[in-house]
Amino acid sequence: MANRLESNLATLRQRLPPRLLKPTVGIVCGSGLSTLANSLRDVVIVPYADLEGFGTSTVLGHKSELAFGFVGEGEGVPVVAMLGRFHPYEGHGLATVAYPIRFMAALGVKNVIITNAAGALNPSLEVGTIVVIHDHMSLPLLTGLNPLLGPPTSPTHARFVPLSSAYSRPLRLLAFRAAHSLSLPFSSLAEGTYAWVSGPTYETPAEGRFLRAAGADVVGMSTVPEVVAARDEGMGVLVLSLVTNKVVIPEGYASAREEVEAELAGRPIQRPTTPEVSHEEVLEVGRQKAEVMKALVAKIIETIPKA
């Protein structure tokens, strides 16, 4: 990893001004949210293909680039943004999924803002709500899909990483203060627990009920491996989940038996339809809320205390 890092640093030295070589904040852009990089100025784009250890993002709505730039007035805050992330369901190993976060830490990033598109399990969450995540649950993490499996990535890292305070309270406070500063409606932000599922299938109604009953508010196919890697690296973590759809959880099931009985008895038959979620729907909501997310993330970065 050290040789790979040195090779990547040599690549960046050829392309970046000195201040951008030491970003203090990292951003991970979720599905349809790569326009967050538009909040940066003096942007330098570095394709993943030019950096060792980076994979290629294959999901629609994700690019395969790092964007380096400044946020805020004056000298600004130097940041680095992933314009596309990696998911295990694409075939990427967890080391690849986590590597960009570790690379950010090696560059000097102290805080990372991770965004994602998520489905609402909590019926009170409307599409378009930005959920400030305060906890997560993850069956993959508990049953063997953990980015910390194997030898420690560094002798300075803890073997057992606590996650009881994985989501930085100071950064969460900044998110709500930033929303107030931007005069966003009180209802535009919420707090909640994120459930990570491996994907790429959307949840069945039974799975949705299970996750809701377990206490999850939103569900998605990313983020948690990156959170784990960031905490392993000692970084502060803020996660913003944009609700792009409601998880399909009907009250009950339309009975096939009752339909056949009605058919045989000659009674009128009502054939209910079950709604389905699409990735296009997810991307469309991301596009609609892109400006709000961009302004919120930029305001948060501007208000993070300088070390």
C-alpha positions as CSV (number, residue, x, y, z in Angstrom):
1,M,0.0,0.0,0.0
2,A,2.9,2.4,0.7
3,N,4.4,2.0,-2.8
4,R,0.9,2.5,-4.3
5,L,0.4,5.6,-2.2
6,E,3.7,7.1,-3.2
7,S,3.0,6.5,-6.8
8,N,-0.3,8.2,-6.6
9,L,1.2,11.2,-4.7
10,A,3.7,11.6,-7.4
11,T,0.9,11.7,-10.0
12,L,-0.9,14.4,-8.0
13,R,2.2,16.5,-7.5
14,Q,2.4,16.9,-11.3
15,R,-1.2,18.1,-11.5
16,L,-2.2,19.9,-8.3
17,P,-1.1,23.2,-6.8
18,P,0.5,22.7,-3.3
19,R,-2.6,23.6,-1.2
20,L,-4.7,21.1,-3.1
21,L,-2.2,18.4,-2.3
22,K,-3.4,18.7,1.3
23,P,-7.2,18.7,1.4
24,T,-8.8,18.8,4.8
25,V,-12.3,17.7,3.9
26,G,-13.4,14.8,1.7
27,I,-16.7,14.3,-0.1
28,V,-18.2,11.1,-1.4
29,C,-21.0,11.8,-4.0
30,G,-23.9,9.4,-4.1
31,S,-26.1,8.4,-7.0
32,G,-27.0,11.4,-9.1
33,L,-25.1,13.7,-6.7
34,S,-21.8,14.2,-8.6
35,T,-22.9,17.8,-9.3
36,L,-21.8,18.5,-5.7
37,A,-18.4,19.2,-7.2
38,N,-19.9,22.3,-8.8
39,S,-19.6,23.9,-5.4
40,L,-15.8,23.8,-5.8
41,R,-13.7,26.4,-7.5
42,D,-10.3,26.1,-9.1
43,V,-11.2,22.5,-9.8
44,V,-8.7,19.9,-11.0
45,I,-10.1,16.6,-12.2
46,V,-8.0,13.4,-11.8
47,P,-9.5,10.2,-13.4
48,Y,-9.5,7.1,-11.3
49,A,-7.7,5.4,-14.2
50,D,-4.6,7.5,-13.4
51,L,-4.4,6.3,-9.8
52,E,-3.3,2.9,-8.6
53,G,-5.8,1.1,-6.3
54,F,-8.9,2.8,-7.7
55,G,-11.5,0.8,-9.5
56,T,-14.0,2.0,-12.1
57,S,-17.5,3.0,-11.1
58,T,-19.9,1.2,-13.4
59,V,-23.2,2.5,-12.0
60,L,-25.3,5.1,-13.9
61,G,-25.1,8.4,-12.1
62,H,-21.5,7.9,-11.0
63,K,-18.3,9.1,-12.6
64,S,-14.8,7.7,-12.2
65,E,-13.0,10.9,-11.1
66,L,-11.6,12.7,-8.2
67,A,-12.3,16.5,-8.1
68,F,-9.9,18.7,-6.1
69,G,-10.8,22.3,-5.4
70,F,-11.7,24.9,-2.8
71,V,-14.9,25.7,-1.0
72,G,-15.8,29.1,0.5
73,E,-14.6,32.7,0.3
74,G,-11.0,33.9,0.4
75,E,-8.4,31.2,0.4
76,G,-11.2,28.7,0.9
77,V,-11.1,25.1,2.3
78,P,-9.2,22.6,0.2
79,V,-11.3,19.5,-0.5
80,V,-11.3,16.3,-2.5
81,A,-14.5,14.8,-3.9
82,M,-15.2,11.3,-5.2
83,L,-17.5,11.8,-8.2
84,G,-18.3,8.1,-8.2
85,R,-18.0,5.4,-5.6
86,F,-17.5,1.7,-5.6
87,H,-20.1,-0.9,-4.5
88,P,-19.5,-4.6,-3.7
89,Y,-22.4,-5.5,-6.0
90,E,-20.4,-4.2,-8.9
91,G,-17.8,-6.9,-8.1
92,H,-15.4,-4.7,-6.3
93,G,-13.7,-6.2,-3.2
94,L,-14.1,-4.3,0.0
95,A,-10.5,-3.2,-0.1
96,T,-11.2,-1.4,-3.3
97,V,-14.4,0.1,-1.9
98,A,-12.5,1.4,1.1
99,Y,-9.3,2.5,-0.6
100,P,-10.4,6.0,-1.7
101,I,-11.3,6.8,1.9
102,R,-7.8,5.6,3.1
103,F,-6.3,7.6,0.3
104,M,-8.1,10.7,1.4
105,A,-6.8,10.1,5.0
106,A,-3.2,9.7,3.6
107,L,-3.6,13.1,1.9
108,G,-4.5,14.7,5.2
109,V,-8.3,14.7,5.1
110,K,-9.7,15.0,8.7
111,N,-13.4,15.0,8.0
112,V,-15.4,13.2,5.3
113,I,-19.0,14.0,4.2
114,I,-20.5,10.9,2.7
115,T,-23.8,11.3,0.6
116,N,-26.1,8.7,-0.7
117,A,-29.5,8.1,-2.3
118,A,-31.7,6.0,0.0
119,G,-35.1,4.5,0.2
120,A,-37.4,5.5,3.1
121,L,-38.4,2.8,5.5
122,N,-39.9,5.2,8.0
123,P,-43.3,6.2,6.6
124,S,-42.9,9.8,8.0
125,L,-40.0,10.5,5.7
126,E,-41.0,12.1,2.4
127,V,-39.2,11.9,-0.9
128,G,-36.6,14.7,-1.0
129,T,-35.9,14.7,2.7
130,I,-32.2,14.9,3.6
131,V,-31.6,12.5,6.6
132,V,-28.6,13.2,8.8
133,I,-27.5,9.7,9.8
134,H,-26.8,9.1,13.5
135,D,-26.4,5.3,13.4
136,H,-26.4,2.4,11.1
137,M,-27.3,-1.3,11.0
138,S,-25.8,-3.8,8.6
139,L,-26.4,-7.4,8.2
140,P,-23.5,-7.7,5.7
141,L,-21.2,-6.1,8.3
142,L,-22.3,-8.5,11.0
143,T,-22.1,-11.6,8.9
144,G,-18.8,-11.4,7.1
145,L,-18.8,-8.5,4.6
146,N,-16.5,-6.2,6.7
147,P,-13.7,-4.0,5.2
148,L,-11.6,-4.6,8.3
149,L,-11.4,-8.4,7.8
150,G,-7.8,-9.6,7.5
151,P,-4.6,-8.1,8.7
152,P,-4.7,-4.5,10.1
153,T,-4.1,-1.9,7.4
154,S,-1.5,-0.3,9.6
155,P,0.3,-1.2,12.8
156,T,-1.0,2.1,14.2
157,H,-4.6,1.1,13.7
158,A,-6.7,-0.5,16.4
159,R,-7.5,-4.2,15.8
160,F,-11.1,-3.7,17.1
161,V,-12.7,-0.4,15.9
162,P,-15.6,0.9,18.0
163,L,-18.6,2.2,16.1
164,S,-20.8,3.4,18.9
165,S,-20.0,7.0,18.0
166,A,-19.2,6.5,14.3
167,Y,-21.2,9.5,13.3
168,S,-19.7,12.8,14.5
169,R,-22.1,14.7,16.7
170,P,-20.2,18.0,16.1
171,L,-20.6,17.5,12.3
172,R,-24.3,16.6,12.7
173,L,-24.8,19.9,14.6
174,L,-23.1,21.8,11.8
175,A,-25.5,20.2,9.3
176,F,-28.6,21.5,11.1
177,R,-27.0,24.9,11.7
178,A,-26.1,25.1,8.0
179,A,-29.6,24.3,7.0
180,H,-30.9,27.1,9.2
181,S,-28.3,29.5,7.8
182,L,-29.6,28.7,4.3
183,S,-33.2,29.2,5.4
184,L,-34.1,25.6,4.4
185,P,-37.6,24.5,5.7
186,F,-37.4,22.7,9.0
187,S,-39.0,19.7,7.4
188,S,-36.2,19.4,4.8
189,L,-33.8,17.7,7.2
190,A,-34.4,14.8,9.5
191,E,-32.3,12.4,11.6
192,G,-32.2,8.6,11.3
193,T,-30.6,5.2,11.1
194,Y,-29.2,3.9,7.9
195,A,-29.5,0.2,6.9
196,W,-26.8,-1.1,4.6
197,V,-27.9,-4.0,2.3
198,S,-25.6,-5.5,-0.3
199,G,-27.9,-5.0,-3.3
200,P,-28.2,-4.8,-6.3
201,T,-31.8,-5.9,-5.7
202,Y,-34.3,-3.6,-4.0
203,E,-35.9,-5.0,-0.9
204,T,-38.9,-7.3,-0.9
205,P,-41.9,-6.2,1.2
206,A,-40.9,-8.7,3.9
207,E,-37.3,-7.4,4.0
208,G,-38.6,-3.8,4.2
209,R,-40.8,-4.7,7.2
210,F,-37.9,-6.5,8.9
211,L,-35.6,-3.5,8.5
212,R,-38.3,-1.1,9.6
213,A,-39.1,-3.2,12.7
214,A,-35.4,-3.4,13.5
215,G,-35.3,0.4,13.7
216,A,-33.9,1.5,10.4
217,D,-35.3,4.7,8.8
218,V,-33.6,4.6,5.4
219,V,-31.9,1.8,3.4
220,G,-29.2,1.8,0.8
221,M,-26.5,-0.2,-0.9
222,S,-23.4,1.9,0.0
223,T,-21.8,4.1,2.7
224,V,-21.3,1.7,5.6
225,P,-18.0,0.2,4.3
226,E,-16.7,3.8,3.8
227,V,-17.8,4.8,7.3
228,V,-15.9,1.8,8.8
229,A,-12.8,2.7,6.8
230,A,-13.0,6.4,7.8
231,R,-13.3,5.5,11.5
232,D,-10.4,3.1,11.2
233,E,-8.4,6.0,9.8
234,G,-9.6,8.3,12.7
235,M,-11.6,10.6,10.5
236,G,-14.7,12.5,11.5
237,V,-17.8,11.2,9.6
238,L,-21.0,13.0,8.4
239,V,-23.5,11.0,6.3
240,L,-26.3,12.7,4.4
241,S,-28.9,10.4,2.9
242,L,-31.2,11.9,0.3
243,V,-34.6,10.0,0.3
244,T,-35.2,9.3,-3.4
245,N,-38.1,6.8,-3.0
246,K,-40.2,5.1,-0.4
247,V,-39.5,1.4,0.1
248,V,-42.5,-0.7,-1.1
249,I,-44.1,-2.1,2.1
250,P,-47.8,-2.8,1.5
251,E,-50.1,-3.5,4.4
252,G,-50.6,-7.1,3.3
253,Y,-50.6,-9.3,0.2
254,A,-53.3,-9.7,-2.4
255,S,-54.5,-13.2,-2.0
256,A,-54.2,-15.4,-5.1
257,R,-56.6,-17.9,-3.5
258,E,-59.3,-15.3,-2.9
259,E,-59.0,-14.1,-6.5
260,V,-59.5,-17.6,-7.9
261,E,-62.5,-18.2,-5.5
262,A,-64.0,-14.9,-6.8
263,E,-63.3,-15.9,-10.4
264,L,-65.0,-19.3,-9.9
265,A,-68.0,-17.7,-8.2
266,G,-68.4,-15.1,-11.0
267,R,-67.8,-12.2,-8.7
268,P,-66.0,-9.0,-9.9
269,I,-62.2,-9.3,-9.6
270,Q,-59.9,-6.4,-8.5
271,R,-56.4,-7.2,-9.5
272,P,-54.1,-4.9,-7.4
273,T,-50.8,-3.8,-8.7
274,T,-47.6,-3.5,-6.7
275,P,-45.4,-0.4,-7.3
276,E,-41.8,-0.9,-8.2
277,V,-38.7,1.3,-7.6
278,S,-36.4,2.1,-10.5
279,H,-32.9,3.5,-10.6
280,E,-34.1,6.2,-13.0
281,E,-36.5,7.4,-10.2
282,V,-33.5,7.6,-7.8
283,L,-31.4,9.6,-10.3
284,E,-34.3,12.0,-11.0
285,V,-34.8,13.0,-7.4
286,G,-31.0,13.4,-7.1
287,R,-31.1,15.8,-10.0
288,Q,-34.0,17.7,-8.4
289,K,-32.3,18.1,-5.1
290,A,-28.8,18.6,-6.4
291,E,-28.7,22.4,-5.8
292,V,-30.0,22.0,-2.2
293,M,-27.4,19.3,-1.4
294,K,-24.6,21.3,-3.0
295,A,-25.4,24.4,-1.0
296,L,-25.8,22.4,2.3
297,V,-22.5,20.5,1.9
298,A,-20.7,23.7,0.9
299,K,-22.0,25.6,4.0
300,I,-21.1,22.7,6.3
301,I,-17.5,22.7,4.9
302,E,-17.2,26.4,5.4
303,T,-18.2,26.1,9.1
304,I,-16.0,23.2,10.1
305,P,-13.5,24.6,12.6
306,K,-10.0,24.8,11.3
307,A,-7.5,22.7,13.2
